[in-house]
Amino acid sequence: MRMVDIIKKKRDGGSLTRDEIFFFVNTYTRGQIPDYQASALLMAIFFRGMDDRETSTLAEAMMKSGEALDLSDIKGPKVDKHSTGGVGDKISLPLAPIVSSLGIYVPMISGRALGHTGGTLDKLESIKGLKTALSLEEFKKQLAEIGVVMAGQTENLCPADKKLYALRDVTATVESIPLISASIMSKKLAEDIDGLVLDVKTGKGAFMSDLQDAKKLAETMVTIGKSFGKNVKALITNMDQPLGRKIGNALEIEETVEILRGEGPEDVKELTFRLAAEMLIIGKKANSYKEAYEMISDTIKSGKALEKWHQLVEYQGGEVEHIYSHEFTKTKYTYELAAKKGGFLYSYDTYAIGIAVSVLGAGRSTKDDTIDHKVGIALHKKVGDFVSFGEPIMEIRYNEVERFEKALKILTNCYVLDEIPPQKPLLVMDTAQ
């Protein structure tokens, strides 16, 4: 086989065979295909797509490109959750300790900032000392001992996906249903889980801005999961405005603690509870949403969920006291972005806010960029709130003036004010199972 022939076949709308897909994945993983050819195939897939068979085969090939976890000796339900990525989407952080504190094992393999969205690993690494690079042995040991682990891909777990994930980020091939589906599901299949809850974002701040595209993505991933015997449910959720009030790595850790204390923004609380309830039902710990919600409320009120969060942080080498220190989210400068007129906050350009936060230093433009964990945005207003003339809409927290000036140009027109309040948006818009 020649890579150029595979690229040409997909460019012309052909369907790749199982052998061709495995050839590409295995050869690229071994470093025998250059990035420019891999990029060309990714772009061909982006425009031409893949059918269900191709997509499932791509997920399988990436899963089999390295080692997979064997969790058969850990007795009990093993359920994970994954989000397709959004702005201010820190749901995994409070969700994992909540569900784990209720008797479900949560083996969570997470990712880094991708495009305009933040990454769970980058958020976790804002905590001093916390380690997300775990070996498969460390991953399994931690899961067995405390019931929850949040780590990145090891070199041996889906190495093909790790390489392709980074390449997609810098070649404008992120927003592809087959590539997103295969990427996510390869990692989830390699976790040896019993069930999976997917949070598929749609709206202005999502990779899938169109609701129908988001539904197709959700259905594709559910189909892949079920073909491998997994219990999978997907929620299609609203990303027309940032989730919560804090956007940025350390800031989102701060908001995580608020949720685990029974506080925090209502939208973050609502989505955390709903996704946790789905995990409890899949894991057969609850028989109904009512029962699940009561269990979630109880573990938060009792302090067990927060205790599990501290246990997770400490087990992975993090300093819990660092989260509560004044220095954790302190930046050199802050700036209040004020309203140019009065009115109801009608909408946000959520994509622009995500880009601006990345420009401040919270994300990456290239594979080699470093993260500034403290920078970000704190929203004073959410969609539907009334804003007076001159009243601050958001606070920008930054360390570099040049980055701030670029971000401010983006943020100046990232909101719309109107005399009439908008309808309250639905947070959960649809499901797939």
Summary of the structure (lengths in Angstrom):
residues: 433
radius of gyration: 21.1
end to end distance: 37.7
largest distance: 65.0
contacts: 1581
relative contact order: 0.14
helix: 45%
strand: 16%
